[in-house]
Amino acid sequence: MSVSTADLYDARGDELASISLQFRSFGALSSFSGPARTVRCFQDNALLKSILSTPGDGAVLVVDGGGSLETALMGDLIAQLAVDHGWAGAIINGAIRDSVAIDDLPLGVKALGTNPAKSTKTGAGDADVVVRIGSVDVRPGATVYSDADGILVEV
C-alpha cells in the first residue's frame, strides 16, 4: 500500500469507514490492503485455517472472533499458510499466538492481542458473510486498507 490511511481518508472519507478498535500490528508488513474475505468464528480456528489454505490472490481475511482473547485464532503455522497462498494480510478481532515468529513473515496481521492458548478446531463458524468489527460492517469483496494509523473499509 503506497498511500497512508490518513491521506486516503482525507481524499475519500465519504467512501470509507474507519474501524476504531485499537488493534496491535504483527507480521513484517505494517501496511497492507486488498479485497476482504470474511469469517465469523468464536474460539475455533478450523474454518480460518481452511480458507487461508486456498489461493488468497492478495486478499485480506477479516475475522470476527467476537473480540475474545481467551484463545488464539492464528499462530505461526496458519500465518505461514497465508503467506504460501498469497494472502496480503489478516485482521483478527481476537487473539493470535506465536507473535515473534509471525513478525518475521511477509504478511500484515492486525489482532487485539496475544494468548498462547490454542483454539478449538471443530470448524464452527461462517465464511463470506458480513461481519461487524467495532461499529463497521465489512462485506466480502470490500477493499480493506491497513497501516500504522488504523484500518479503513470501503462502504
Secondary structure by P-SEA (a helix, b strand, c coil): ccccaaaaaaacccccccccccccccccccccccbbbbbbbccccaaaaaaaaccccbbbbbbccccccccccccaaaaaaaaaacccbbbbcbbbcaaaaaaaccbbbbccccccbbbbccccccccccccccccccccccccccccccccccc
